[in-house]
Amino acid sequence: MDIQLANTFLTVLATKSFVSAAEILHISQSAVSLRIQKLEDLLGKRLLERSKGGVTPTIFGEEFEEYARAFVQLWDETKYQVSLPDGYDNSLSLGCQDSLWPELSSTWVANMSENLPSTAVNFQISEHESLTRLLVRGNLDIAVLYSPEIRPGLDVEHILDDRLVLVSAQEGENDFSDENYIYCQWGPEFAIAHSRWFPNLKPPQLSFRVGTSVPKYLIKYQKAAYIPYRMADDYVAEGKLHFVKNAPSFPFPAYAVWTLNKASSKLESALEELRLAAKEAPWIDL
């Protein structure tokens, strides 16, 4: 089977859209359709169904997903292993959500480099959606995420506790209002809790996706928003942001997510280093 076909299938599954998959793969939508058609012809089964809600896998598509992910990962690992420099006997691809750098993941990477000297590490920092796509496609072995998606072929472990706290660039009685508040999208659990605590809050003009650039925006334009404590604490210590008094905070745990298709001995060593790094992270007492 052509590796392109498996990659295209997994990209369509991850995005639930032929159009989005085409954008990610830098090909036309018709090329995506042709690849999926060729794959279905090879397997003799219909793998995907299109509807108004997006693209969903058939029963055969769900079954094939695990094999496609393993096939892509094996191919990527084979290419990487063949090109490994002398002195390295294996490799791992790791990632973390940008909001979790540097307090957790920088320690993790440093520990990996020191305690696993024969392992070549490919590490990246990215947004939640990108890391999830890479995990599903088998291009990442382990990722650390705030709100992981439970998918076939992936395992999840609670690794760290954080909290979403309300901070403002303004200090004083008027540090939080409808006019200066920005809503950050931290997942469905936060959305539900937020609506219960602030039922009368006017819908904000600005709504942000997660990312480490949010604090700098708040500071520059004197705004307020909910962000993770581990992202906010350094800015608060510098006096650039301020915790809003009497505002509720919300639990926001982080999780390790890893593929089940990788050799367990390699993964377990990296996971143990991650657990140790989580223990070294500062305790939050709010």
N, C-alpha and C positions, 0 to 999 in steps of 0.2 A: 504493500500500500504506500502511496506517495505521502510523505510527511506533510506536504502542503495541505492535503485533504483533511488529515486529522487536526492540524492546526486551525484550519478554517472552521471545521465543525465545532471545536471547543470555543473558538472566539464568538461564533454565533450563539452558542449556549450561554456564554458568560454575559453577553450584551442583550440577549433576547431580541436581536434585531439584525436583519441582513444589511440594513443601511449602516448601522453603527459598526458592524463587523468590517464592512468595506472600508470605512474611514480608518479604522485601526490597522488594517492590513495594507492600506494604500493601494487598493484595487477598486474596480467598479463593482456596483451591486450585481450586475449581470454575471461578473466573473465569480462572485461568491455563490450565486445560484447554480452556476455550471459546476463548480467544485462539489457542492453538496449533492447535486444530481448524479455526478460521476461516482461519488462515494456510495450513494444509495444503490446505484446500478451494480457496483462491485459487490456489495453485501447482499443485494437482493431483498432489501427491506427499506421501508420508509422510516427515516430517522427523526424528521422534524415536521411539525405542524404549524402553519401560520394562522393567526387570528387577529382580531382587533386589539387584543391585549398583548400581542407580541408573539414571539416564536417560542414554542414549547417542545420538549422531546417526546416522541412516542415511547411506548414500552421498549421497543428495540433500541431507540436512541438512548434511553436511560441505561440500558444494559451495555451499549457500546461505549458510553462515556468513560467508564472506568478503564477500558482497554485502550481507548484513544489517549487518555491522559498518561497511562503507563508507557505507551508507545512513544509519545512525544518526549516524556521525561527521559526515557532510556536513550533516545537519540541525542538529546541535549547533553546528557551525562557522558555518553560515548565520545562526542566531539570534545568535550571539556577534558575528559580523562586522557585522551590521546595527546592533547596539547599541554598536559600538566608539566611544569618545569621539574627538573631533577630535584629530589629532596621532598616531594609531596606525594603521598600515596593515595589521597582521595580529595574530594571537593564537596563543598556545601554552598547552596545559594540561599541567602538569608535576607530578610527585609523587615522594616518596621514602619508603622504609620508616622508621618512627619511630626505629629504632636508628641510622640514619645521619645524624640531625640532632643537633648542628649542625655537626660538624667538616667534612663534605663539602658537604651541600646548602645550608647557609647561605651558603657562599662562592659556590656555583653561582648562587644567586638574586641575590646582590649583583653578581656579574659580569654576569649577564643584564641587570639593571636599568641598569648603567653602560654596557655595550658594545652593547646592542640597545635604544636608547631609543624606537624606534618600534614595538616589539613589546609588546603587552599580555600579561602573564603571569598565569595562574591557577595557583597553587601550593598543594599540600596535602601534609600529612604524615599517614600512616595505616599500618595494619598490612598485612602481605604479602598476605593474601587479598583485602582490599578493593581494593588497588591492581591486583592481577591481574584482578579482575572488571572494573574500569574500563578497563583496557587492552583486554581481550577485547571489551568492548562498544563500544570506540572513543571513550570519554569522556576518555581520557588519551592524550597524544601520546608522552610519555617518562616512564618511572618508573625509579628506582634501587632495586634489590632485591638481597638476599643470595642467595636461592635461586630464580631465575626459572623459570617453567614455559614450556617451548617450545611455542608454539601457532602454527597457521597464521596468516599475516598479521602476525606479529611478528618483529622481528630483535633480536639480542642481541650485546652487546660487553662483554668484561671491562674494568672501569673502575678497580678499586681492590682492593688486598690487605688483608685484615684477618685476625685470628686469634681463635679462641675460647679464652679463658683462664679458669682457675679462680680465683675470688676468694672471700674470706670476710670477714665483719664481725668475726670473731675473729682475734686474732693470737697465734701461739705454736704449740706442738707439737700442740695439739688443735683446730687451725683447720678441720679437715675430717674429718667422720665421717658414718656412716649417719644419725645422728640430726639433724644440722643441714644436710644436703645437700638441695637442691632441683634437680630435673631440669628444664631448660628445653628446649623443643622447637625445635631449630634445623635441622630437616630430616633426611632419610633418611641422608645421608652422615655427619653427626655422630652419629646414632643407632648406625650400624654401628661407627664408630671408638670411640665411648664404650663399647659393649658389649665390645669387644676389650680395651680398656685396663682396664676395671673389671668383669671377669666375675663377681666375687664380691660386688659391691656390692648390698646389699639394695634392692629396689625402693622408691623414695622415696615418702613419703606424699603429697607435693605435686609436681605437674607443671605447669609454667607455659608458656603460649604466649609468643612473643617480645614485647618491649615495653620502653619506656624506664622503666616503673614498677618493673621488677624490682630494680635497685640499691637503691632506697629501701626496698623490702620487706626485702631482705637486711640492710640497716643497722638497721632498726627491730626486727627479730626475731632478729638475730644468726645469720644463715644463710649458706650457701655455695652457689655455683652457677657454671656456665660462662656467660659473657657475652662479647660482642665487646670486644677490647682498646680500641677507640675509644670505647666506652661506659664502660669501666672506668677509664681512665687518670686522668680528672679526680677521681674519687672516691678513687683510690689516692693521688694527689698531696695531697689534703686529709686523708689519714689515716683516712678513713671506711671504706674497704675495703682489703684486703691481698691481694697475690698469694700463692697457696698454693705454697710452695716445693716444687720437684721434681715438680710436677704437669705432665702433658703438656699442650701446647696444640695446637689443630687449625686447619688452614687454613680460612679463611672469606672467600672473595673476594666482591666486590660487582660487580653488572653493570648496565649501562644496557639497558633494554628499550624498544623503540619500535615504533609502528605503521608499516606500509609504505604506508598509504593517505593519508598527509599529504604535502604538497608538500615535496620533498627539500631545497630551499633553506632553508626555515624550520627544518626539523629539524636540518640539518647545522650551522647556526649555534649552535643550542642544545646540540648534542652536543659541538661544539668547546669551548664554554664549560665544559661538564661535564668534559671531558678536562683542561682547564687547571686546574680546581678540584681534580681528583684529584691533579694533580702538586703542588699547594700543600699537600695534606694531610700531616700529620706522618708520617715514615717509622717503621715498626714494626720494631724489632730485638730479638727475643727469643732 
